[in-house]
Amino acid sequence: MNKERKFDLQDRLIDYAVRIINLSEALPTTKTGKHVSSQILRSGTSPAPNYGEAQSAESPADFIHKLKISLKELRETEIWLKIIAKAKMINPISQLAPLLQETDELIAILFTSIETAKKQR
């Protein structure tokens, strides 16, 4: 039997949040590490619950607004990931590449979803 895996953005965002949690735990316990850890933990775990809220939006405008919040948080997370890489806070830095790629893909998906939702209003 060939079962196709259903694309579920919510599951993907939850998996992303877990990866961010794991990254946050791996950062150094220095003053800088704690600060960056706190920031990326906040921004990187936010898209999943905001997307979940969008699923129960009260209006098309509310749906778009909640998707935009998820997108904003992903963009912030991308910046934190780049800071972590440039500051060499994780060894090896190559560990961040898959997470950066997933961030870019999720940004693209949400951006497209927002544009589609705007056209359907």
N, C-alpha and C positions, 0 to 999 in steps of 0.2 A: 504494500500500500504506500502510495506517495502522498503524504500529508503536507499540504502547503501551510507554512506558518503564517498565521494571520498577523498583519502589521498592526501593532497596538502602540501608539505613541505614548500613552500613559505608562505602559510597562517599560518602554525604552527610557522615559524620563526618570522613572523610579530606579532603574538599573544605573542610570547616569548619576543620580544622587548618591547611591551606594558607593560608586567609584570615587566620587568627590569626598565622601566620608572617609574612605580608606586612605585617600591621598592626604587629607587633613591630618589623620592620625600618624602618617609617616613623616610629616614635616618636623624640623628640629624644634626642640622645646626652648629655644632662645626667645628673647623678647620679640625679635622680628618674626621668627617662626610662629609664635603664638598669635601675633597680630594677623599675619597672612592666613594662617589656619582658620582663624575666626571669620575673616572676611570671605574666604572662598567657601567655607562651610555654609555661611548664610546665603550667599548668592547661588551657589551650586546646587543646594537642596531646595531652593525656592521654585524653580520651574515646574516640578512635578505637582505639588499641591495647587499651584496657580492654574495649571492645565486642568486639574481635577475640578476646580471651581468653575472653570469655563464650561465644563460639560453640563453644569446646572445653571448656566447664565439665565438671567431674567429677561434678556432682550438680545437682539443681534449686536447692539452697541456694547452691552456688558460683556458678551462673548469676545468681541474684538479687543476690548480693554484688557481682559484677563490674559488673552494670548499675548498682547503687547507687553504686559508685565513679565510673563515668562521669557519672552524674547530679550527684554532689557536685562534680566538677570543672567541669561546665558551669555550675552555680550560682556557683561561685567566679569563673569567667570572666566571667559576667554582671556581677558586682560590679566587677571590674577594668574592664570596658567602660564602666560608669557612672562610675567614677572618672576614666577618660581623658576622657570627655565633659565632666564637671563641671570638670575642671582645664584643659579646652580644649587638650589635648595634641596633637590632630589638627585640621587645618584643611582643609576645613570640617568641623565636627562632624557635619553631616548624613551624612557618609560612614559613620558608625557605625550609623546607623539600620537598614540591611539586615542588618548583622551581629548587632545586638541582636535583631532579629526572628527571625533564624535560630536564635539561642541560645534564645529563648523557645519556638520550635517544637520544637527538639531536646529541651529539658527536658520539654515536654508528652509527646512521643513516648516518651521513656525512662520517665517517671513512669507512663504508661499500661501500658507493657510490663512494668514491675515489678509493678504491681497485677494484671495478667493472669497473670503467672507465679506469683504468690503464690496465686491462686485455683486454679491447675492442679496445685498440689503435692498 
